Amino acid sequence: MRCEVVTAARTAKDSDDADGADRADRTKGEHGSDGEHSADGDGRAGAGGDGRAEADGDGRAEAGGERAPGAPGAPEVAGGDAVAGAPLPRLLLRAALALYLDLHAHPELSGHEHRTAGLLAAWLTEHGCTVTRAVGGGHGLVGVLRNGPGPTVLLRTELDALPVTEATGLPYASTTPGVMHACGHDLHIAAAAGAVALLAADRDSWRGTVLVVGQPAEETLSGARSMLEDGRLYGRFGTPDAALAQHAAPLPAGTVAHAPGGAPLMAGSIAADVTLYGRGGHAATPHLTVDPVLMAAATVLGLQSVVARETAPAEQAVLTVGSVRAGERGNITPDTAELSLTARAFTDSALDRLLAAATRVVRAQAAASGAPREPELTVTARSPALLPGPALTAAVRRAHEASLGAGRVLDAAPATATEDFPHFGAGGVATAYWLLGTTGVRQWRAARAGGGPVPPNHAPGFAPDVRTALPAGVTAMAAAARQVLDPGPGGGGSVRRDTGPGGGGEAGS
């Protein structure tokens, strides 16, 4: 997810006061703490000082037992307490935690997710899925879990990490220089894997097909379309009745947040690369050159006027230049400069206007600088606004209130973060998408009290409170899937495709 800080419309007080499980003593020993805490009789969980992660018999995590594979010395992420619904099985929670720690320690960039895909494929195979690799030409994978006739539900998770140097200080921090799971995709994978394991172990409660999609290259907004078009995802595996996904966000851990019915959750975006052409030479003779560095600087400043002076104040829009590259030495004027930018808005027409204005500014600055040739602006990715289907969202929200507790289900304000998940709504597929809180209570309350801000997604310090967030993510995904699947002899629930506004297709188009 290309994102900034994601906020909720309701305050943290809703979740702080929801029930006794949200008291501060419940979260002592969260990541970054140095105390030794254990799980007590009312479901509060802690971490010991010996670096061993284990969950007790009803799904609550505590210190002790074996260390999670691939993450030696990771005591502060021992798991999480059971939420309002049925407690998570001990072995499942331990295995999902181990998967998370392994993924976090070994992140892979977009287009290079071979090891990550292998870990997810192995998990899905172990739990009865038929797995197909290399769907779409990259590292995309699809797992199919069939359980008799009934609806098909797609569970999407992303595989890729970001070019960020981790600064969390966690014992299971990234071992890959310059690469980090700074957007929570490792948490998404572990939660989806846990949900599949829950469903596979309880086949009497549902009927239908679970389609698990491990999507590469989400951060470049190219993976979903590649799987759908190049990989012929729906043609090969069947068009699902609904597609589900969740995303980590700096909200209180243990909560989820939904967009109010019919409202967008995330903006659409356009990503573009710009090349500006100058004439290189010696820094001591600027009059003999056309300086693309100065041209780039003027272009960056000029682009700021696109939102400030060409966008209506009531219309949410963002234009950011995130990369500027030019030259090698201070005494050499280079021949070219390169910019990378993103534009975000909630309608396709607004995105089109932002792109047209940005193109005009780029060309005008090049002309004003006397550039020897026209600049090049190439759109590298585009994704529509994320508008979850209202009927399915309402059903999933009810399921989350039942399984997590009503006080842990929040309203999400529209964010100018961007996802390529809307492409999975092609052809009338109903979609539901929610945010998964990752911030420990102590850190959240410290920020509310005037302390430092909570590190958001994409920040070097982004560190989910996995003890609480992972069990909530597993529960939320499994509960949502059951809303689509038919009930089995043991009960369940189902919904069909949304047919009203925003219920399918490429949301926001």
C-alpha positions in Angstrom: 0.0 0.0 0.0 1.4 3.4 -1.0 0.3 5.3 2.0 0.6 8.0 4.6 -0.9 7.9 8.1 -4.3 6.2 8.2 -6.8 7.5 10.7 -10.1 6.4 12.2 -13.1 8.6 12.5 -13.8 7.4 16.0 -11.2 8.0 18.6 -9.0 5.4 20.4 -11.3 5.9 23.5 -13.8 3.6 21.8 -11.4 0.8 21.9 -9.7 1.7 25.2 -13.0 1.5 27.0 -14.6 -1.4 25.0 -13.9 -4.1 27.5 -11.5 -5.3 30.2 -9.2 -6.8 27.6 -8.2 -3.3 26.5 -6.9 -2.2 29.9 -3.2 -1.1 30.1 -2.2 -4.1 32.2 -3.2 -6.3 29.3 -0.6 -4.9 27.1 2.4 -4.8 29.4 5.4 -6.4 27.7 4.4 -5.3 24.2 7.2 -5.0 21.6 10.0 -2.8 22.8 9.3 -3.4 26.5 11.9 -4.9 28.8 9.7 -6.4 31.5 8.8 -10.0 32.2 5.1 -10.7 32.1 2.9 -13.7 31.8 -0.7 -14.5 30.9 -3.1 -14.4 33.9 -6.5 -15.9 34.5 -8.6 -13.3 32.6 -6.8 -13.6 29.3 -4.1 -10.9 29.6 -1.0 -11.9 27.7 2.6 -11.0 28.2 6.2 -11.9 27.1 8.9 -13.4 29.1 12.5 -12.5 29.0 13.9 -15.7 27.5 12.9 -15.1 23.9 10.5 -18.0 23.6 7.0 -17.7 22.1 4.2 -20.0 23.1 0.4 -19.9 23.2 -1.6 -21.6 25.9 -4.4 -24.0 25.4 -7.1 -21.5 24.5 -5.1 -19.5 22.1 -3.6 -16.9 24.4 0.1 -16.3 24.1 2.6 -16.4 26.9 6.3 -16.8 27.5 8.0 -20.2 27.4 8.2 -23.1 25.0 10.1 -23.3 21.8 11.5 -20.3 20.0 9.8 -19.4 16.8 11.8 -20.6 13.8 13.9 -18.0 12.1 13.5 -15.4 14.9 15.8 -16.2 17.8 15.5 -13.9 20.7 12.0 -12.5 20.0 10.3 -12.4 23.4 8.2 -9.3 22.9 6.0 -10.8 20.2 4.8 -13.9 21.9 1.3 -13.9 20.3 -2.0 -12.5 21.6 -5.0 -13.2 23.7 -8.2 -14.7 22.4 -10.8 -12.2 21.2 -14.5 -12.1 21.8 -15.3 -15.2 19.7 -13.9 -18.7 20.0 -10.3 -18.7 21.1 -7.6 -19.6 18.6 -6.0 -23.0 18.8 -2.6 -23.0 20.5 -0.7 -24.7 17.7 -2.2 -22.6 15.0 -1.3 -19.4 16.8 2.3 -20.5 17.4 2.7 -21.6 13.8 1.2 -18.3 12.4 3.5 -16.3 14.7 6.5 -18.3 13.5 5.6 -17.6 9.9 5.3 -13.9 10.7 8.6 -13.7 12.4 10.3 -15.5 9.5 8.7 -13.3 6.9 9.6 -10.1 8.8 13.2 -11.1 9.1 13.5 -12.0 5.4 11.7 -9.4 3.4 11.8 -9.3 -0.4 11.1 -6.4 -2.8 8.4 -6.2 -5.4 9.2 -8.7 -8.2 11.6 -10.7 -6.1 9.2 -12.5 -3.7 10.4 -16.1 -4.4 11.2 -17.1 -0.8 8.0 -15.4 0.5 5.9 -17.2 -2.0 7.5 -20.5 -1.2 6.7 -20.1 2.5 3.0 -19.3 1.8 2.8 -22.1 -0.7 4.1 -24.6 1.8 1.6 -23.5 4.4 -1.3 -23.7 2.0 -0.3 -27.1 0.8 0.0 -28.4 4.4 -3.5 -27.3 5.1 -5.1 -29.0 2.1 -4.9 -26.4 -0.6 -4.0 -27.1 -4.2 -1.3 -24.5 -5.0 -0.4 -23.0 -8.4 2.8 -20.9 -8.6 3.9 -18.2 -11.1 0.4 -16.9 -11.8 0.8 -13.8 -13.9 4.4 -14.3 -14.8 5.9 -13.3 -11.5 5.8 -14.8 -8.0 2.0 -14.7 -7.7 0.4 -17.9 -6.3 -3.1 -19.2 -5.9 -4.2 -21.8 -3.3 -7.6 -23.5 -3.7 -9.4 -25.1 -0.8 -12.6 -26.9 -2.0 -15.2 -28.1 0.5 -18.2 -29.1 -1.6 -20.7 -27.0 -3.6 -21.2 -23.4 -2.6 -19.9 -19.9 -3.0 -16.2 -19.0 -3.7 -14.5 -16.5 -1.5 -11.1 -14.9 -2.5 -8.7 -14.0 0.3 -6.0 -11.7 -1.0 -2.7 -11.1 0.7 0.4 -9.3 -0.6 4.0 -10.7 -0.7 6.3 -7.7 -1.2 8.3 -5.5 1.1 9.7 -2.0 0.7 13.1 -0.4 0.1 13.3 0.9 3.7 16.1 0.4 6.2 14.5 -1.0 9.4 15.0 1.0 12.6 12.8 -0.8 15.0 15.5 -2.4 17.1 13.4 -5.6 17.3 15.3 -8.9 17.7 13.6 -10.3 14.6 14.3 -7.2 12.5 15.0 -7.5 8.8 18.2 -9.3 7.9 18.1 -8.0 4.4 20.0 -4.6 4.1 17.8 -1.8 2.9 14.6 -3.9 2.7 11.9 -4.0 5.3 8.3 -5.1 5.8 7.3 -1.6 6.6 3.8 -1.9 5.4 2.6 -5.0 7.2 2.4 -7.4 4.4 4.1 -10.0 6.6 1.3 -9.6 9.0 -1.3 -9.9 6.2 0.3 -13.2 5.1 0.4 -14.7 8.5 -3.2 -13.7 9.3 -4.5 -15.1 6.0 -2.6 -18.3 6.5 -4.0 -18.6 10.0 -7.5 -18.0 8.7 -7.1 -20.8 6.0 -5.8 -23.1 8.7 -8.9 -22.4 10.9 -11.3 -23.0 7.9 -9.4 -26.2 6.9 -9.7 -27.6 10.4 -13.4 -26.9 10.7 -14.9 -28.0 7.3 -18.2 -29.1 8.9 -19.1 -25.5 9.5 -19.0 -24.3 5.9 -19.4 -25.2 2.3 -17.9 -23.7 -0.8 -14.4 -22.8 -2.1 -11.7 -20.7 -0.5 -9.4 -19.1 -3.1 -6.2 -17.7 -1.6 -4.3 -15.2 -3.7 -0.7 -14.4 -2.8 -0.1 -11.2 -4.8 3.3 -9.9 -5.6 4.2 -6.3 -6.5 1.5 -4.5 -4.6 3.8 -1.7 -3.7 4.3 -0.9 -7.4 0.5 -1.3 -8.0 1.2 -3.8 -10.8 0.7 -7.2 -9.2 -3.1 -7.4 -9.1 -3.5 -6.5 -12.7 -0.7 -8.9 -13.8 -2.4 -11.8 -12.0 -5.8 -11.0 -13.4 -4.8 -10.2 -17.0 -1.5 -12.0 -17.7 -2.3 -14.8 -15.3 -6.0 -15.1 -16.3 -6.8 -15.5 -12.6 -10.6 -15.7 -12.9 -10.5 -17.7 -16.2 -8.3 -20.4 -14.7 -9.6 -20.6 -11.1 -13.2 -19.3 -11.4 -14.7 -15.9 -10.7 -15.3 -15.6 -6.9 -18.5 -14.4 -5.4 -16.6 -12.1 -3.1 -13.0 -10.8 -2.6 -11.7 -10.0 0.9 -8.6 -8.2 2.1 -7.3 -6.4 5.2 -4.4 -3.9 5.7 -2.3 -3.0 8.7 -2.8 0.5 9.9 -1.6 2.6 12.9 -4.8 2.1 14.8 -5.1 0.4 18.3 -4.0 -3.2 18.0 -6.9 -5.6 18.3 -9.3 -3.3 16.4 -10.5 -3.3 12.8 -11.9 -0.3 10.9 -14.4 -0.2 8.1 -15.5 2.6 5.8 -19.1 3.6 6.4 -21.5 2.2 3.9 -20.9 3.5 0.4 -17.9 5.6 1.3 -14.4 5.2 -0.2 -11.7 3.8 2.0 -8.6 4.7 -0.1 -7.9 7.0 -3.0 -7.0 6.0 -6.5 -3.6 6.9 -7.7 -1.3 7.5 -10.7 2.4 6.8 -10.5 4.7 8.4 -13.1 8.4 8.7 -13.9 9.7 11.9 -15.5 13.0 12.4 -17.3 14.3 16.0 -17.9 16.9 16.6 -20.5 19.7 19.2 -20.2 23.2 19.7 -21.5 26.0 18.6 -19.3 29.3 20.3 -18.7 31.7 21.8 -16.2 30.3 23.3 -13.0 32.6 26.3 -13.5 30.9 27.2 -16.8 27.2 27.1 -16.2 26.5 29.4 -19.1 27.6 26.6 -21.5 25.2 24.1 -20.0 21.5 23.6 -19.5 21.2 22.5 -15.9 18.7 19.6 -15.4 19.2 19.8 -11.7 17.9 23.4 -11.5 15.2 22.3 -14.0 14.2 19.5 -11.7 14.1 21.7 -8.6 11.8 24.2 -10.4 9.6 21.4 -11.6 9.2 20.0 -8.0 8.2 23.4 -6.7 5.9 24.0 -9.7 4.1 20.7 -9.2 3.0 21.8 -5.7 0.7 24.4 -7.3 -1.3 21.6 -8.9 -3.1 20.8 -5.6 -2.6 24.2 -3.9 -4.0 26.3 -6.7 -5.7 24.0 -9.3 -7.8 21.7 -7.0 -11.0 22.7 -5.3 -10.5 23.0 -1.5 -13.4 20.5 -0.9 -11.8 17.9 -3.2 -9.2 15.6 -1.6 -6.1 15.3 -3.7 -2.3 14.8 -3.1 0.6 15.1 -5.5 4.0 14.0 -4.1 7.4 13.9 -5.7 9.1 11.0 -3.9 12.3 10.7 -5.8 14.8 13.0 -7.5 17.9 11.6 -9.1 20.6 13.6 -11.0 24.3 13.6 -11.4 27.2 12.0 -9.6 29.6 14.8 -8.6 29.3 18.4 -7.4 31.6 19.7 -10.1 29.8 18.2 -13.1 26.5 19.3 -14.5 24.7 16.2 -15.7 22.8 15.6 -18.9 19.5 14.4 -17.3 17.5 14.5 -14.1 14.8 12.0 -13.1 11.7 12.4 -10.9 9.2 9.9 -9.7 5.8 11.2 -8.6 2.4 10.0 -7.4 -1.0 11.7 -7.7 -3.9 10.6 -5.5 -7.6 11.4 -5.6 -11.0 9.8 -5.1 -12.4 9.9 -8.7 -10.9 9.0 -12.0 -11.8 12.5 -13.4 -9.8 14.1 -10.6 -6.8 11.8 -11.3 -7.0 12.7 -15.0 -6.9 16.4 -14.2 -3.9 16.0 -11.9 -2.0 14.1 -14.5 -2.8 16.6 -17.2 -1.7 19.5 -14.9 1.5 17.7 -13.9 2.3 17.0 -17.6 1.8 20.7 -18.4 4.0 21.8 -15.5 6.8 19.4 -16.5 6.8 20.6 -20.1 6.6 24.3 -19.2 9.6 24.1 -16.8 11.6 22.3 -19.5 10.8 25.0 -22.0 11.5 27.8 -19.6 14.9 26.3 -18.9 15.8 26.0 -22.6 15.9 22.1 -22.6 17.4 20.7 -25.8 14.5 18.2 -26.0 11.1 17.5 -24.7 10.8 15.8 -21.3 9.4 12.4 -21.0 6.6 11.5 -18.6 5.6 7.9 -18.3 2.7 6.5 -16.3 4.0 3.4 -14.5 0.9 2.4 -12.6 -2.7 3.4 -12.0 -5.3 2.1 -9.6 -8.9 3.2 -9.0 -10.2 4.3 -5.6 -11.0 1.6 -3.1 -14.7 1.6 -2.6 -15.8 -1.6 -0.7 -19.2 -3.0 -1.6 -21.7 -1.7 0.9 -23.8 -4.9 1.3 -20.8 -7.2 1.8 -19.1 -4.6 4.0 -22.1 -4.4 6.3 -22.3 -8.2 6.6 -18.5 -8.5 7.3 -18.8 -5.7 9.8 -21.5 -7.6 11.7 -19.3 -10.7 11.7 -16.4 -8.7 13.1 -18.6 -7.2 15.8 -19.6 -10.7 16.8 -16.2 -12.2 16.8 -14.1 -9.3 18.1 -16.6 -7.3 20.1 -18.5 -4.2 18.9 -16.1 -1.9 20.7 -13.2 -3.1 18.6 -14.9 -2.3 15.3 -14.3 1.3 14.3 -15.2 3.7 11.4 -12.4 4.5 9.0 -12.1 7.9 7.4 -11.1 8.0 3.7 -7.4 8.0 3.4 -5.2 9.0 0.5 -3.3 5.7 0.7 -3.6 3.6 -2.4 -4.2 -0.1 -3.2 -4.5 -2.2 -6.3 -7.0 -4.5 -4.6 -10.0 -2.8 -6.4 -8.9 -4.6 -9.6 -10.2 -7.9 -8.0 -13.7 -6.4 -8.2 -13.7 -6.8 -12.0 -16.8 -8.3 -13.5 -19.1 -7.6 -10.6 -17.2 -9.4 -7.8 -18.3 -8.0 -4.4 -15.4 -6.6 -2.3 -14.8 -6.0 1.4 -11.7 -4.4 2.8 -10.9 -3.3 6.3 -8.0 -1.9 8.3 -6.3 -3.9 11.0 -5.0 -2.0 14.0 -1.3 -2.6 14.8 -0.4 -0.1 17.6 0.0 -1.4 21.1 -2.1 0.3 23.8 0.8 1.8 25.7 2.3 3.3 22.6 -1.1 4.6 21.4 -1.8 6.2 24.8 1.6 7.8 24.9 1.0 9.4 21.5 -2.4 10.7 22.6 -0.8 12.1 25.7 1.5 14.3 23.7 4.4 11.9 23.1 6.0 11.1 19.8 3.7 10.2 16.9 3.0 6.5 16.2 5.3 5.4 13.3 3.0 4.9 10.3 3.2 2.4 7.5 6.4 2.9 5.3 8.3 4.4 8.3 11.6 2.7 9.4 10.1 2.4 12.9 6.8 0.7 11.9 6.5 -2.2 14.3 3.1 -3.9 14.7 2.2 -5.2 18.2 1.9 -8.7 16.7 0.8 -10.3 20.0 -2.6 -8.5 19.6 -2.7 -7.7 15.9 -2.1 -11.2 14.6 -4.9 -13.0 16.5 -7.3 -10.2 15.6 -6.2 -10.5 11.9 -6.7 -14.2 11.8 -10.1 -14.0 13.5 -11.2 -11.1 11.2 -10.3 -12.8 8.0 -11.9 -16.1 9.0 -15.1 -14.5 10.2 -15.4 -12.5 7.0 -14.9 -15.6 4.8 -17.6 -17.4 6.7 -20.0 -14.6 5.7 -19.6 -15.5 2.1 -19.4 -19.3 2.3 -22.5 -21.4 2.8 -23.2 -22.8 6.2 -22.3 -26.5 6.8 -23.8 -28.8 9.3 -22.1 -26.9 12.0 -23.6 -23.5 11.0 -22.2 -20.4 9.2 -23.4 -17.6 7.0 -23.4 -16.4 3.5 -24.0 -13.3 1.4 -24.1 -12.9 -2.3 -22.7 -10.4 -4.7 -23.4 -6.7 -4.2 -25.4 -5.4 -7.1 -25.9 -1.8 -5.9 -23.5 1.2 -6.3 -20.0 0.4 -5.5 -20.7 -3.3 -5.2 -18.3 -4.6 -7.8 -16.2 -3.8 -10.8 -13.3 -1.4 -10.5 -14.4 0.7 -7.6 -14.2 4.4 -8.2 -14.0 4.1 -12.0 
